[in-house]
Structures are given as C-alpha cells and as structure tokens.
Amino acid sequence: KIGAGVERWVANKCYCTPNLSIKEVAAQIGTNHNYLSQYINNTLETTFQLWLNTLRIEESKHILISENITIEEVGGRVGIPQSYNFSRWFKTITGTTPFKFRKEEGRNRHSVST
C-alpha cells in the first residue's frame, strides 16, 4: 500500500513543493510518518531527506537541459528555492554543480547533433 502511494506521489511530482516534512508527505500518501520512514529506510535504503532531494535533483537535471532559465529558477521549480542549498544538494548528489552540469550536457548534446 505504501509503495503504490509513494509511486503515485512521485509520478505527480509532489516532491517539488518546498519545505516538505515527512509528516506532510505521509499525510499526502495516506499513511503514518513512522511507516513512511520505515519504508524509505528499509525498502529504498536511504533517508527521507536524501530521497526527497534526489527526486528534486533528478527533476532539475531535466529542466537544466531543456529550459533556458536561471539556476535559481530551477531550484525554485523543484522545491529548493534557496540557490545555495540547491547547488549544495546538486553537487552532493551528482558530484558536480548545476552550472557545470548544464554546460557539459549542452556540449554533449551539441557534439551528438553535429
């Protein structure tokens, strides 16, 4: 039951809402925050905050590649409106900065299309 609720929640990109707590997410999914925490820890093998920000960063990668908006705007769109926190989480999860990621992906796309 929790797994299906989590999948629906992710598919609807509810993770792009800023300042989400595990209690809020659990309520949106229709479960208790203790059960959700257990599911994330045991099934997904991560912590709530890392899971949430990984979803956000994966979404931001698509936006960085496909849209010509500022990095600050990208962070806001995925639920991390403070640019410092967005860049920090991006680098923690991907190993690079949003700026470098966009630049490299742009170069890679250009070389594929030529």
C-alpha positions, -999 to +999 in steps of 0.1 A: +000+000+000+027+025+009+048+016-022+018+024-045+011+056-027+048+066-029+048+058-067+017+080-073+032+108-052+064+107-072+046+104-105+026+135-097+059+154-088+046+163-054+082+165-042+086+198-060+068+215-031+092+234-009+097+227+029+081+193+029+083+173+062+080+136+064+047+141+083+033+161+054+044+136+028+030+107+048-004+125+050-004+132+013+004+095+006-022+084+032+000+067+058+017+074+091+051+091+091+066+062+110+055+037+084+068+060+056+101+064+073+104+027+077+096+022+040+121+048+029+149+034+052+143-003+046+129-005+010+146+024-007+177+022+016+180+059+021+169+087+044+138+108+039+158+140+032+182+123+008+153+106-011+134+138-014+163+158-026+174+131-050+140+132-066+143+170-068+178+170-083+168+143-109+139+166-120+162+196-120+186+178-144+158+176-170+150+213-165+186+224-167+190+206-201+157+215-217+149+250-204+168+283-206+160+296-171+184+306-143+198+280-119+179+299-091+146+294-110+154+257-115+159+253-078+126+271-070+108+249-095+119+217-079+113+228-043+147+241-032+142+279-035+175+288-018+201+288-045+229+279-021+210+248-008+201+238-043+237+240-056+249+222-024+224+193-028+230+191-065+268+187-060+263+162-032+240+140-053+256+144-088+292+153-079+291+185-100+275+219-098+243+227-117+262+252-138+289+227-148+262+200-154+243+223-178+275+233-196+287+197-200+253+184-211+249+212-236+283+203-250+274+166-251+241+174-269+259+196-294+285+171-303+258+144-307+238+166-331+267+176-353 
